[in-house]
Amino acid sequence: MLKIIFQFLLTVFFIWALAYPFIQSDGVVSDQKTTEQPKKIKKKEKPLHNVKLPKFSEFSDVKEKKRAFFDFIRPHVEAENKKILQQRAKLEIARMMLQNDLSLEQKQSKDIVKILKTYGLPTTLDTLTLAHALRRVDVIPKELALMQAANESAWGTSRFARIGLNFFGQWCYSKGCGMVPRRRNSGAAHEVAAFKSVRAAINSYFKNINTHSAYKDLRVIRENLRLEKKQIKATKLTQGLMSYSERGEAYIEELNTMINQNRAYFDE
């Protein structure tokens, strides 16, 4: 009898020894899944503006997406070109008056000086300065502006377009001026500019193209087209954008292809 009891106790002991690693202090068998760390929820980045943007990423139809994008950007591009044509007209009238030894009116002079300052030019009111100004104060074909916006912002879906209304990939160089690129090289200090309105973003793009030394070639091409009384075509001006992207010639070819492929949408 004692032998049977001893064997029984020995069996219980071995069973307990085998089960012990799986028994918690409360007597419940542990589930290894409960020891896994919960996945961190990615914090949603808040927009740096109050503009209600179309949800371009939700369009399933490519044609509808393109129309929505162009309809959203086009009015701002057209408004900026209209403003520039008005500025240009003032400069042309002033230059013609000076060429004919006519004095400018006080208000006229103030308007011209304001334009010159906007475009980073000397405020000397003479024919040479105004001729230089007319090289800068000129339109950018909407086809070019729209296709650069589409290209740089991935048709309005990029982080920089959604969060900072930056449709043209423009950089800024003071801390806090915009958004820090997630893939910024170590040691780099630039940020991607953020804007409070679409019009401000468009204005900045136009000013960049019309004043930065990197795009002098574009302005010379445009000026020559005017002198030859030819249409200022977007595919002609792209040749002056070699410095806009590190991709250089490939970027220009891509822009020209996009312009030719999307002509049906530009005037809808």
BELPERA-V281481 format. One record per pair of residues at least 12 apart in sequence whose ideal C-beta (glycine too) atoms are under 7 Angstrom apart, sorted by the first residue. I is the first residue (numbers start at 1). GAP is how many residues later the second one is. D is the distance in Angstrom with one decimal. If there is no record, write none. Layout:
i: (I,I)
gap: (GAP,GAP)
d: (D,D)
//
This chain:
i: (45,47,47,48,48,48,49,49,49,51,51,51,53,54,54,56,56,56,56,56,57,65,66,66,67,67,69,69,69,70,70,73,73,73,74,74,76,76,76,77,77,77,77,78,80,80,80,81,81,81,84,84,84,85,87,87,88,88,88,90,90,90,91,91,91,91,91,91,92,94,94,94,95,95,95,98,98,99,104,109,112,115,115,116,116,119,119,119,119,119,120,121,135,135,136,136,136,138,139,140,140,141,141,141,141,142,143,143,143,144,144,144,145,146,147,147,147,147,148,148,149,149,150,151,151,151,152,152,152,153,160,160,163,164,164,164,164,164,164,165,165,165,165,165,166,166,166,166,166,167,168,168,170,170,170,170,171,171,171,171,172,172,173,173,177,177,178,178,178,178,179,179,179,214,215,215,215,217,218,218,218,221,221,221,221,222,234,235,235,238,238,238,239)
gap: (118,115,116,115,116,146,116,146,147,114,146,147,109,14,18,12,13,99,100,101,100,90,196,199,198,201,81,86,87,76,195,73,76,94,68,72,122,123,126,65,68,69,125,64,122,123,126,58,59,61,53,54,55,54,28,50,46,49,50,21,22,25,21,24,39,42,43,46,42,14,18,36,32,35,36,28,29,28,21,16,13,18,22,13,17,14,17,18,91,92,91,12,84,88,74,75,83,84,93,66,69,91,92,93,96,124,91,116,123,90,93,94,60,120,108,111,112,115,20,107,18,19,108,103,104,107,15,16,17,14,19,32,16,14,15,28,29,30,31,29,30,32,33,36,26,27,28,29,35,34,33,37,23,34,35,38,19,20,21,22,19,21,16,17,14,16,13,14,15,16,12,13,15,29,25,26,28,23,19,22,23,15,16,18,19,15,25,21,24,14,17,18,13)
d: (5.6,6.7,5.3,5.9,5.2,4.5,5.4,6.8,5.2,6.2,6.5,6.3,6.5,5.2,5.9,6.5,6.1,5.7,3.9,5.1,4.6,6.3,6.7,5.5,6.3,6.5,6.3,5.3,5.2,6.0,5.1,6.0,5.3,6.8,6.5,6.5,5.2,5.2,4.4,4.8,4.6,6.4,6.0,6.3,5.2,6.2,5.3,4.5,6.9,6.8,6.1,6.6,5.5,6.5,5.1,5.1,6.6,5.0,6.3,5.7,6.4,6.7,6.7,6.6,5.4,5.4,5.5,6.0,6.9,6.5,5.2,6.0,5.6,4.1,6.7,6.6,5.1,5.8,6.6,6.2,6.3,6.9,6.5,6.9,6.0,6.4,4.8,6.1,6.6,5.7,5.2,5.6,5.2,5.0,4.8,6.1,6.3,5.7,6.7,6.0,5.8,5.9,6.7,4.2,6.7,6.4,3.9,5.3,5.4,3.8,5.7,6.7,7.0,6.7,5.6,4.6,5.1,6.8,6.0,6.8,4.2,6.1,6.8,6.9,6.4,6.4,6.3,5.1,4.0,4.3,6.1,4.9,6.1,5.9,5.3,6.6,6.8,3.2,6.3,7.0,4.4,6.9,5.7,4.9,5.7,5.5,6.4,6.4,6.1,5.9,6.9,4.5,4.7,6.0,6.6,6.3,4.7,6.9,6.1,6.4,5.5,4.2,6.6,5.6,5.4,6.3,4.1,5.0,4.3,4.2,6.0,4.8,5.8,4.0,5.8,6.8,7.0,3.9,5.2,2.6,6.2,6.0,5.9,6.3,5.2,6.1,5.3,5.0,5.8,4.9,5.0,5.6,6.5)
//
